[in-house]
Amino acid sequence: MRLLLVEDDNHVAAALSAVLAKHGFQVTHARSGEEALQALVPEGNGFGVVLLDLGLPDQDGYEVCGKIRKRTSTPVIMVTARSDVRSRIHGLNLGADDYVVKPYDTGELLARIHAVSRRTAHEDPATVGESALRLGPVRIELPTRQVSVDGSVVQLTRKEFDLLALLAQRPGVVFRREQIISEVWRTSWEGTGRTLEVHVASLRAKLRMPALIETVRGVGYRLVAPAA
């Protein structure tokens, strides 16, 4: 797999590139946001994953992520020292597929890279079954991957949509955390659980319906269908 590493620290980039190469990745190193954007032309330029550090010399990493998402659907993993949920949600809202908090374990990073890259090799769970789902004021168009609340379109990331569509196909049914991670992220790696929590929080905020997705403590989540 070709991987674009966006990192301004040459020593960090060299060490990480060596590790990634040992695991079969072809690494291209970009030292700035602009260099990264140029490397992704045209249409992602064949990269399987973008590993994006947020501390770049020319542009804020969040800004770079937004620009990347406008140009390509290539998965983006943010690397950040900001561990608070609000910062993570902001990154996901801009189109990031996942994040890794510094300092990180190399095994964790590799697991997350493989997890997000597998999305292109499997059928999206949201495209199976009916063409549209209606849950009170919420309408989920599966073929176009569009969600609206009371007729107003809500912009969701890929994983947010997949998560919502999965829960919405069986309202009231409790989905175990392991099951959700397996079907949406295509992995059984336990560390993805924190990513799931952030995506649930982001969905609640974007849809402005905090009670729509209920947390079943110790088990998982279920969608509570609102009144029509």
C-alpha positions in Angstrom: 0.0 0.0 0.0 1.2 3.5 -0.8 1.0 5.8 2.2 1.4 9.6 2.4 3.1 10.7 5.6 2.6 14.4 6.3 5.1 15.3 9.0 7.4 18.4 9.3 9.9 16.8 11.6 12.4 14.9 9.5 13.7 12.8 12.3 10.2 11.6 13.3 9.3 11.0 9.6 12.5 9.0 9.0 12.0 6.7 12.0 8.3 6.2 11.2 9.0 5.6 7.5 11.4 2.9 8.4 8.9 1.1 10.6 6.2 1.4 8.0 8.5 0.2 5.2 9.2 -3.0 7.3 5.5 -3.6 7.3 5.1 -3.4 3.5 4.1 0.3 3.1 5.5 2.5 0.3 5.9 5.8 2.1 6.0 9.3 0.5 7.0 12.0 2.9 5.4 15.5 2.7 6.8 18.2 5.0 4.0 20.7 4.7 0.4 21.0 4.0 0.9 22.4 0.5 3.4 19.6 -0.3 0.8 17.1 0.8 -2.0 18.6 -1.3 0.3 18.6 -4.3 1.1 14.9 -3.8 -2.6 14.0 -3.8 -3.1 15.4 -7.3 -4.8 13.9 -9.3 -7.7 12.2 -7.4 -5.6 10.9 -4.5 -2.7 9.8 -6.7 -3.0 6.2 -5.7 -2.4 6.6 -2.0 -4.2 4.2 0.3 -4.0 6.3 3.5 -2.9 9.8 4.5 -1.2 10.0 7.9 -1.6 13.7 8.8 0.2 15.4 11.6 -1.6 18.5 12.8 1.4 20.6 13.7 2.5 21.8 10.2 4.7 24.8 9.4 2.5 26.4 6.7 -1.1 25.5 7.5 -3.2 24.2 10.4 -3.6 20.4 10.1 -7.4 20.8 10.4 -7.4 23.1 7.4 -5.3 20.7 5.4 -7.7 17.8 6.2 -10.6 19.8 4.9 -8.8 20.5 1.7 -7.8 16.9 1.3 -11.4 15.8 1.7 -12.6 18.2 -1.0 -10.0 16.7 -3.4 -10.2 12.9 -2.7 -11.9 10.2 -0.7 -8.5 8.8 0.4 -8.8 7.8 4.1 -7.1 10.3 6.5 -5.8 9.5 9.9 -5.0 12.6 12.0 -2.0 12.5 14.4 -2.5 14.9 17.3 -1.5 15.6 20.8 -4.9 17.0 21.5 -6.7 14.3 23.3 -10.0 16.0 24.2 -13.2 14.8 22.6 -14.1 18.2 21.2 -10.8 18.3 19.1 -11.4 14.8 17.9 -15.0 15.6 16.9 -13.8 18.6 15.0 -11.4 16.5 13.1 -14.0 13.9 12.2 -16.4 16.7 11.1 -13.8 17.9 8.7 -13.6 14.4 7.1 -10.9 12.5 9.0 -11.5 8.8 9.2 -9.6 8.3 12.4 -7.1 9.8 14.8 -4.1 8.7 16.8 -3.1 10.6 19.9 0.6 11.3 20.6 2.5 9.6 22.0 1.2 6.5 20.3 2.2 2.9 20.2 3.4 1.7 16.8 1.2 -1.3 16.9 -1.8 0.9 17.5 -0.9 3.1 14.5 -0.5 0.1 12.2 -3.8 -1.4 13.3 -5.6 1.9 12.6 -4.0 2.2 9.2 -5.1 -1.3 8.2 -8.6 -0.7 9.7 -9.3 2.5 7.6 -7.8 1.1 4.5 -10.1 -2.0 4.5 -13.1 0.2 3.9 -12.3 0.3 0.2 -12.1 -3.5 0.0 -15.5 -4.2 1.4 -19.1 -3.3 0.6 -20.4 -0.5 2.8 -22.9 -1.8 5.3 -25.0 1.2 4.6 -25.7 0.2 1.0 -27.4 -3.1 1.8 -31.2 -3.5 2.1 -33.8 -0.8 1.6 -33.1 2.3 -0.4 -34.3 4.7 2.3 -34.9 4.6 6.0 -37.4 6.9 7.8 -37.2 7.5 11.5 -39.5 10.3 12.6 -38.0 13.5 11.2 -34.8 11.7 10.1 -34.6 10.4 6.6 -31.6 8.3 5.5 -31.1 7.8 1.7 -28.9 4.8 1.4 -28.0 5.0 -2.4 -27.0 8.6 -2.2 -25.7 8.4 1.4 -27.7 11.5 2.3 -29.2 12.3 5.7 -31.8 14.9 6.4 -33.7 16.1 9.5 -37.0 17.8 8.9 -36.0 18.2 5.3 -32.7 19.8 6.0 -29.6 17.9 4.8 -27.0 17.1 7.5 -23.4 16.6 6.3 -21.9 13.4 7.7 -18.6 11.7 7.3 -18.4 8.2 5.7 -18.1 6.4 9.0 -20.8 8.6 10.7 -23.2 7.7 7.9 -22.3 4.0 8.1 -22.8 3.9 11.8 -26.1 5.7 11.7 -27.4 3.5 8.8 -26.4 0.3 10.7 -28.3 1.3 13.8 -31.2 2.6 11.9 -31.8 -0.6 10.0 -32.9 -2.2 13.4 -34.4 0.5 15.6 -34.6 -0.5 19.3 -32.1 -3.4 18.9 -29.0 -3.2 20.9 -25.8 -3.5 18.8 -22.8 -4.7 20.8 -19.7 -2.5 20.5 -17.8 -5.4 19.0 -20.4 -5.9 16.4 -20.5 -2.2 15.4 -16.7 -2.0 15.1 -16.7 -5.2 13.0 -19.3 -4.0 10.6 -18.4 -0.3 10.3 -14.6 -0.4 10.8 -14.1 -3.9 9.5 -11.8 -4.8 12.4 -12.0 -6.5 15.8 -9.2 -4.4 17.3 -10.4 -3.2 20.7 -8.7 0.2 20.5 -11.3 1.3 17.9 -13.8 1.6 20.8 -12.7 5.1 21.6 -13.2 6.1 17.9 -16.8 4.6 18.1 -17.6 6.8 21.1 -16.4 9.9 19.3 -18.5 9.1 16.2 -21.6 8.6 18.4 -21.0 11.9 20.1 -20.5 13.6 16.7 -23.7 12.1 15.3 -25.8 13.3 18.3 -24.4 16.8 17.9 -24.9 17.0 14.1 -28.4 15.6 14.2 -29.2 17.7 17.2 -31.0 14.7 18.7 -28.9 13.5 21.7 -31.5 10.9 22.6 -31.6 9.3 19.2 -28.6 7.0 19.9 -28.9 5.5 23.4 -25.9 4.1 25.2 -26.5 0.7 26.8 -23.9 0.6 29.5 -21.5 -2.3 29.2 -23.0 -3.6 26.0 -23.2 -1.1 23.1 -25.7 1.3 21.5 -29.2 1.3 20.1 -31.2 3.7 18.0 -34.4 5.0 19.7 -36.8 5.8 16.9 -38.3 9.3 17.5 -42.0 10.0 17.1 -43.1 10.9 13.5 
